[in-house]
């Protein structure tokens, strides 16, 4: 088995940058007094950790920051305790900006990425190491002049607070981004569940009820052939709906992130109602009437037409499940002053005699999901007894921002 061992470009560049930084920082050290080693070693370690190169990048971030902070503090102590004059110690001064910058980078990084408790502890410790860093030189230069030490500590403290603020801000952004991704994924899962319920369950319910009805009818070759053709067509539509739904999950371009909404599956509209009503009538032996106001199909916003279609398909599915004796179903879509009104009602009918299999006991989530969808569009859904049987009525408002197209 062949294994691709080619390093990733970003990792390779980071490794080269860290190697060059270490070489440039260590190169002048042999020409300086011995006291400089107490500064060079912590500086090189801090820069390598800040650049995030091997072997430090293999360590957990809290461990790497702990090592760098401890090395910096030990460097401070060693630099102050060694018996060298200021003339020798000043050679170590050029390394201080690099160590300070590296400590600030690590402080911001650990505040952003570490868990809460390590972020607090290590953020304070690394910030403190950066704050006391100027004392390494000011206390050796002139112990009798505290204003230099105070000024250096204040400047370093401001930088440390700024690094901590940047880390907190990026941490909050990361948290919001993660919440948005979770919300988008949850909405996508709900969308898939709604599509499976609205479209696939509708076809499967029709197949089930037609199969149950065929058990009660006498054998007739012509009718059986027509039944099988209808079942085949319904199965193909169910599979097509499944394909539309699964395509959303398989398409790499549809992966959700914090900047995009979950991609929808195929959107149905008022123009699809005629075919839906015709299939319902053919499969169930129920006379169905569609009254669609002229000029509405294709003229409304997509989300409004999709919600209207879903109301009709949910109502027709409930007729199949709970009103198998219905003989007349009416679907009306009208334009009113308050918006668009969609109404589906049945005549109740009489339950046929015979040994009919009992309906499924589960379900009941369709109307709740439908109500949620209509509420999101500032509409409403009502379901209850109608003039003869059962009626489902939905109203969607249309205003200047959600009016007719064109």
C-alpha positions as CSV (number, residue, x, y, z in Angstrom):
1,X,0.0,0.0,0.0
2,X,1.4,3.4,-1.0
3,X,1.3,6.2,1.5
4,X,1.5,9.8,0.6
5,X,4.1,11.3,2.9
6,X,4.3,14.7,1.3
7,X,3.9,17.3,4.0
8,X,1.1,19.8,3.7
9,X,2.2,23.2,2.3
10,X,1.0,25.1,5.4
11,X,2.8,22.8,7.8
12,X,6.0,22.9,5.7
13,X,6.0,26.7,5.5
14,X,5.5,26.9,9.3
15,X,8.3,24.5,10.0
16,X,10.7,26.5,7.7
17,X,9.6,29.8,9.3
18,X,10.2,28.4,12.8
19,X,13.6,27.0,11.9
20,X,14.7,30.3,10.4
21,X,13.4,32.2,13.4
22,X,15.3,29.9,15.8
23,X,18.5,30.2,13.7
24,X,18.3,34.0,13.6
25,X,17.7,34.3,17.3
26,X,20.5,32.0,18.3
27,X,23.1,33.1,15.8
28,X,24.2,36.2,17.7
29,X,24.2,34.5,21.1
30,X,27.8,33.1,21.0
31,X,29.2,36.6,20.5
32,X,27.5,37.9,23.7
33,X,28.2,37.4,27.4
34,X,27.0,34.3,29.2
35,X,24.2,36.2,30.9
36,X,22.5,36.5,27.5
37,X,21.6,32.8,27.6
38,X,19.0,33.5,30.3
39,X,17.2,35.6,27.7
40,X,18.0,33.7,24.5
41,X,16.6,30.3,25.6
42,X,13.2,31.6,26.8
43,X,12.9,33.8,23.7
44,X,13.6,30.9,21.2
45,X,11.2,28.6,23.1
46,X,8.5,31.3,23.1
47,X,8.9,32.1,19.4
48,X,8.8,28.5,18.4
49,X,5.6,28.0,20.4
50,X,4.0,31.1,19.0
51,X,4.9,30.0,15.4
52,X,3.4,26.6,16.4
53,X,6.1,24.4,14.9
54,X,7.3,20.9,15.8
55,X,8.0,19.6,18.3
56,X,5.9,22.1,20.3
57,X,2.9,21.9,18.0
58,X,2.5,18.3,19.0
59,X,1.9,19.3,22.6
60,X,-1.5,20.4,23.9
61,X,-1.7,24.2,23.9
62,X,-2.0,24.5,27.7
63,X,1.2,22.4,28.1
64,X,3.1,24.5,25.6
65,X,2.0,27.8,27.1
66,X,2.9,26.4,30.6
67,X,6.4,25.5,29.4
68,X,7.0,28.9,27.8
69,X,5.7,30.8,30.8
70,X,7.8,28.8,33.2
71,X,10.9,29.3,31.0
72,X,10.3,33.0,30.9
73,X,9.9,33.4,34.6
74,X,13.0,31.3,35.3
75,X,14.9,33.4,32.8
76,X,13.9,36.5,34.7
77,X,15.1,35.1,38.0
78,X,18.4,33.8,36.5
79,X,19.0,37.0,34.7
80,X,18.5,39.1,37.8
81,X,20.6,36.8,40.1
82,X,23.7,36.3,38.0
83,X,26.5,38.6,39.0
84,X,27.1,40.6,35.8
85,X,27.3,44.3,35.4
86,X,24.9,46.4,33.2
87,X,27.5,46.7,30.6
88,X,27.3,42.9,30.0
89,X,23.6,42.5,30.7
90,X,22.6,45.2,28.1
91,X,23.6,42.7,25.3
92,X,20.4,40.8,26.1
93,X,18.1,43.7,25.5
94,X,17.5,43.2,21.8
95,X,15.8,39.8,22.5
96,X,13.2,41.3,24.7
97,X,10.7,42.5,22.0
98,X,10.7,39.0,20.4
99,X,9.9,37.3,23.7
100,X,7.3,39.9,24.6
101,X,5.5,39.5,21.3
102,X,5.6,35.7,21.5
103,X,4.2,35.8,25.0
104,X,1.4,38.1,23.9
105,X,0.5,35.8,21.0
106,X,0.4,32.7,23.2
107,X,-1.7,34.6,25.8
108,X,-4.3,35.5,23.2
109,X,-4.2,32.0,21.7
110,X,-4.7,30.2,25.0
111,X,-7.5,32.6,26.0
112,X,-9.2,31.9,22.7
113,X,-8.8,28.1,22.4
114,X,-8.2,26.5,25.7
115,X,-11.1,25.3,28.0
116,X,-12.4,27.8,30.4
117,X,-10.4,27.0,33.5
118,X,-7.0,26.5,31.8
119,X,-7.8,29.6,29.7
120,X,-8.2,31.7,32.8
121,X,-5.2,30.3,34.7
122,X,-2.8,30.3,31.8
123,X,-4.1,33.6,30.4
124,X,-3.2,35.2,33.7
125,X,0.2,33.5,34.1
126,X,1.3,34.2,30.5
127,X,0.1,37.8,30.8
128,X,1.9,38.2,34.1
129,X,5.1,36.8,32.5
130,X,4.8,39.5,29.8
131,X,4.1,42.2,32.3
132,X,7.1,41.5,34.5
133,X,9.4,41.1,31.5
134,X,10.6,44.7,31.4
135,X,11.6,44.4,35.1
136,X,14.3,42.0,33.9
137,X,16.2,44.9,32.5
138,X,15.0,48.0,34.4
139,X,15.9,46.5,37.8
140,X,19.4,45.8,36.7
141,X,19.9,49.1,35.0
142,X,19.0,51.5,37.8
143,X,17.4,50.1,40.9
144,X,17.1,53.6,42.4
145,X,14.9,54.8,39.6
146,X,11.5,53.1,40.0
147,X,9.7,55.2,37.4
148,X,11.4,53.3,34.7
149,X,10.1,50.0,36.1
150,X,6.6,51.4,36.6
151,X,6.5,52.7,33.0
152,X,7.7,49.5,31.5
153,X,5.2,47.4,33.6
154,X,2.3,49.7,32.6
155,X,3.2,49.5,28.9
156,X,3.5,45.7,29.1
157,X,0.3,45.5,31.1
158,X,-1.6,47.4,28.4
159,X,-0.3,45.1,25.7
160,X,-1.2,42.0,27.8
161,X,-4.7,43.3,28.3
162,X,-5.0,44.0,24.6
163,X,-3.9,40.4,23.8
164,X,-6.4,39.0,26.4
165,X,-9.1,41.2,24.8
166,X,-8.3,39.9,21.4
167,X,-8.4,36.3,22.6
168,X,-11.8,36.9,24.4
169,X,-13.3,38.5,21.3
170,X,-12.1,35.7,19.0
171,X,-13.4,33.1,21.6
172,X,-16.8,34.8,21.5
173,X,-16.8,34.8,17.7
174,X,-15.9,31.1,17.6
175,X,-18.7,30.3,20.1
176,X,-21.2,32.3,18.0
177,X,-20.0,30.6,14.8
178,X,-20.3,27.1,16.4
179,X,-23.9,28.0,17.6
180,X,-24.8,29.2,14.2
181,X,-23.5,26.0,12.6
182,X,-25.4,23.9,15.1
183,X,-28.5,25.9,14.4
184,X,-28.1,25.6,10.7
185,X,-27.5,21.8,10.9
186,X,-30.5,21.4,13.2
187,X,-32.7,23.4,10.8
188,X,-31.4,21.2,7.9
189,X,-32.3,18.0,9.8
190,X,-35.8,19.4,10.5
191,X,-36.2,20.4,6.9
192,X,-35.3,16.8,5.8
193,X,-37.7,15.4,8.4
194,X,-40.5,17.7,7.1
195,X,-39.8,16.7,3.5
196,X,-39.9,13.1,4.3
197,X,-43.1,13.5,6.2
198,X,-44.8,15.8,3.6
199,X,-43.8,14.1,0.4
200,X,-42.6,10.5,1.0
201,X,-45.2,9.7,3.7
202,X,-47.9,11.1,1.5
203,X,-47.0,8.6,-1.3
204,X,-46.4,5.7,1.1
205,X,-49.8,6.3,2.8
206,X,-51.5,6.2,-0.6
207,X,-49.7,3.0,-1.5
208,X,-50.7,1.4,1.9
209,X,-54.4,2.4,1.6
210,X,-54.7,1.3,-2.0
211,X,-53.1,-2.1,-1.0
212,X,-55.6,-2.4,1.9
213,X,-58.5,-1.6,-0.4
214,X,-57.4,-4.2,-2.9
215,X,-57.7,-6.8,-0.2
216,X,-61.5,-6.1,0.1
217,X,-62.2,-6.0,-3.7
218,X,-62.8,-9.0,-5.9
219,X,-60.1,-9.9,-8.3
220,X,-60.2,-8.2,-11.6
221,X,-57.3,-8.3,-14.0
222,X,-57.9,-4.9,-15.5
223,X,-58.3,-3.2,-12.1
224,X,-55.3,-5.0,-10.7
225,X,-53.2,-3.8,-13.6
226,X,-54.3,-0.2,-13.1
227,X,-53.6,-0.5,-9.4
228,X,-50.1,-1.8,-10.0
229,X,-49.5,1.1,-12.4
230,X,-50.6,3.6,-9.8
231,X,-48.5,1.9,-7.1
232,X,-45.5,1.9,-9.4
233,X,-45.9,5.7,-10.1
234,X,-46.4,6.4,-6.4
235,X,-43.3,4.5,-5.6
236,X,-41.3,6.3,-8.2
237,X,-42.5,9.7,-6.8
238,X,-41.6,8.6,-3.3
239,X,-38.1,7.6,-4.5
240,X,-37.7,10.9,-6.3
241,X,-38.6,12.8,-3.2
242,X,-36.1,10.6,-1.2
243,X,-33.4,11.4,-3.8
244,X,-34.2,15.2,-3.5
245,X,-33.9,14.9,0.2
246,X,-30.7,12.8,0.3
247,X,-29.0,15.0,-2.4
248,X,-29.0,17.8,0.2
249,X,-27.1,15.6,2.6
250,X,-24.7,14.2,0.0
251,X,-23.9,17.4,-1.9
252,X,-20.6,18.8,-0.5
253,X,-21.6,22.2,-1.7
254,X,-24.6,22.1,0.6
255,X,-22.6,21.7,3.8
256,X,-23.8,24.3,6.3
257,X,-21.5,26.9,7.8
258,X,-22.0,30.0,9.7
259,X,-22.5,32.1,6.6
260,X,-25.1,30.1,4.7
261,X,-28.6,28.8,5.4
262,X,-29.2,25.1,4.9
263,X,-30.1,24.4,1.3
264,X,-33.7,23.5,0.6
265,X,-34.9,20.5,-1.3
266,X,-37.2,20.9,-4.3
267,X,-39.8,23.6,-3.7
268,X,-43.4,22.8,-4.8
269,X,-45.9,25.5,-5.6
270,X,-49.5,26.3,-6.5
271,X,-48.8,25.1,-10.0
272,X,-48.3,21.6,-8.7
273,X,-51.6,21.4,-7.0
274,X,-53.5,20.2,-10.1
275,X,-51.3,17.1,-10.5
276,X,-51.4,16.4,-6.7
277,X,-55.2,16.6,-6.6
278,X,-55.5,14.4,-9.7
279,X,-53.2,11.7,-8.3
280,X,-55.2,11.8,-5.0
281,X,-58.5,11.3,-6.8
282,X,-57.2,8.5,-9.0
283,X,-55.6,6.6,-6.2
284,X,-58.3,6.9,-3.6
285,X,-61.6,6.9,-5.6
286,X,-62.5,10.2,-3.9
287,X,-64.0,13.0,-6.0
288,X,-61.7,16.0,-5.6
289,X,-62.4,19.6,-6.6
290,X,-59.7,22.2,-7.0
291,X,-60.6,25.9,-7.0
292,X,-57.5,27.9,-7.6
293,X,-57.9,31.7,-8.1
294,X,-56.6,32.7,-11.5
295,X,-53.2,34.4,-11.6
296,X,-52.0,33.1,-8.3
297,X,-49.9,30.1,-9.4
298,X,-46.3,31.3,-9.9
299,X,-47.1,34.8,-8.8
300,X,-46.4,34.4,-5.1
301,X,-43.1,34.2,-3.3
302,X,-41.6,30.7,-3.2
303,X,-41.9,30.2,0.5
304,X,-45.6,31.1,0.4
305,X,-46.4,28.7,-2.4
306,X,-44.4,26.0,-0.8
307,X,-46.2,26.4,2.5
308,X,-49.6,26.4,0.6
309,X,-48.6,23.2,-1.2
310,X,-47.5,21.5,2.1
311,X,-50.9,22.4,3.7
312,X,-52.8,20.8,0.9
313,X,-50.7,17.6,0.9
314,X,-50.9,17.3,4.7
315,X,-54.6,17.7,4.6
316,X,-55.0,15.1,1.8
317,X,-52.8,12.7,3.7
318,X,-54.9,13.1,6.8
319,X,-58.0,12.4,4.7
320,X,-56.4,9.1,3.6
321,X,-55.4,8.2,7.1
322,X,-58.4,9.3,9.2
323,X,-61.4,9.7,6.8
324,X,-61.2,6.7,4.5
325,X,-65.0,6.9,4.0
326,X,-64.8,10.4,2.5
327,X,-66.2,10.7,-1.0
328,X,-65.8,14.4,-1.7
329,X,-62.8,16.6,-1.0
330,X,-62.6,20.3,-1.9
331,X,-59.4,22.3,-2.2
332,X,-59.7,26.1,-2.5
333,X,-57.0,28.7,-2.9
334,X,-58.3,32.2,-2.9
335,X,-56.9,35.7,-2.6
336,X,-58.4,37.8,0.2
337,X,-57.7,41.2,1.6
338,X,-55.7,39.7,4.4
339,X,-53.6,37.5,2.1
340,X,-53.9,34.1,0.6
341,X,-56.4,31.6,2.0
342,X,-55.9,27.8,1.5
343,X,-58.8,25.5,2.6
344,X,-59.1,21.7,2.3
345,X,-62.3,20.1,3.5
346,X,-64.0,16.7,3.2
347,X,-67.5,15.5,3.5
348,X,-66.7,13.0,6.3
349,X,-68.4,10.1,4.4
350,X,-69.3,6.7,5.8
351,X,-66.6,4.2,6.9
352,X,-66.9,1.2,4.6
353,X,-67.9,-2.1,6.1
354,X,-65.7,-5.1,6.2
355,X,-62.4,-6.2,7.8
356,X,-60.4,-3.1,7.1
357,X,-57.0,-2.9,8.7
358,X,-56.8,-0.4,11.6
359,X,-55.1,2.9,10.8
360,X,-51.7,3.6,12.2
361,X,-51.7,4.9,15.8
362,X,-48.7,7.1,15.5
363,X,-48.3,10.4,13.6
364,X,-49.8,13.7,14.6
365,X,-46.7,15.8,14.0
366,X,-47.6,17.0,10.5
367,X,-50.1,19.7,11.7
368,X,-47.7,20.9,14.4
369,X,-44.9,21.3,11.8
370,X,-47.3,23.0,9.4
371,X,-48.4,25.4,12.1
372,X,-44.8,26.2,12.8
373,X,-44.1,26.9,9.2
374,X,-47.1,29.2,8.8
375,X,-46.3,31.0,12.0
376,X,-42.8,31.7,10.7
377,X,-44.4,33.4,7.7
378,X,-46.7,35.4,10.0
379,X,-49.7,33.2,9.0
380,X,-52.0,30.8,10.8
381,X,-53.4,27.4,10.5
382,X,-56.8,26.1,11.8
383,X,-58.0,22.5,11.8
384,X,-61.3,21.3,13.0
385,X,-64.8,20.2,12.1
386,X,-66.1,21.7,8.9
387,X,-69.6,22.1,7.5
388,X,-69.7,18.3,6.8
389,X,-66.5,16.6,7.7
390,X,-63.1,18.0,8.6
391,X,-61.5,21.2,7.4
392,X,-57.9,22.5,7.4
393,X,-57.6,26.3,6.7
394,X,-54.4,28.3,6.4
395,X,-54.0,32.0,5.8
396,X,-50.7,33.6,4.7
397,X,-50.5,37.4,4.7
398,X,-49.1,39.3,1.8
399,X,-47.7,42.8,2.2
400,X,-45.3,45.0,0.3
401,X,-42.4,42.8,1.1
402,X,-44.3,39.5,0.3
403,X,-46.6,40.4,-2.4
404,X,-47.3,39.2,-6.0
405,X,-44.3,38.9,-8.3
406,X,-43.9,41.0,-11.3
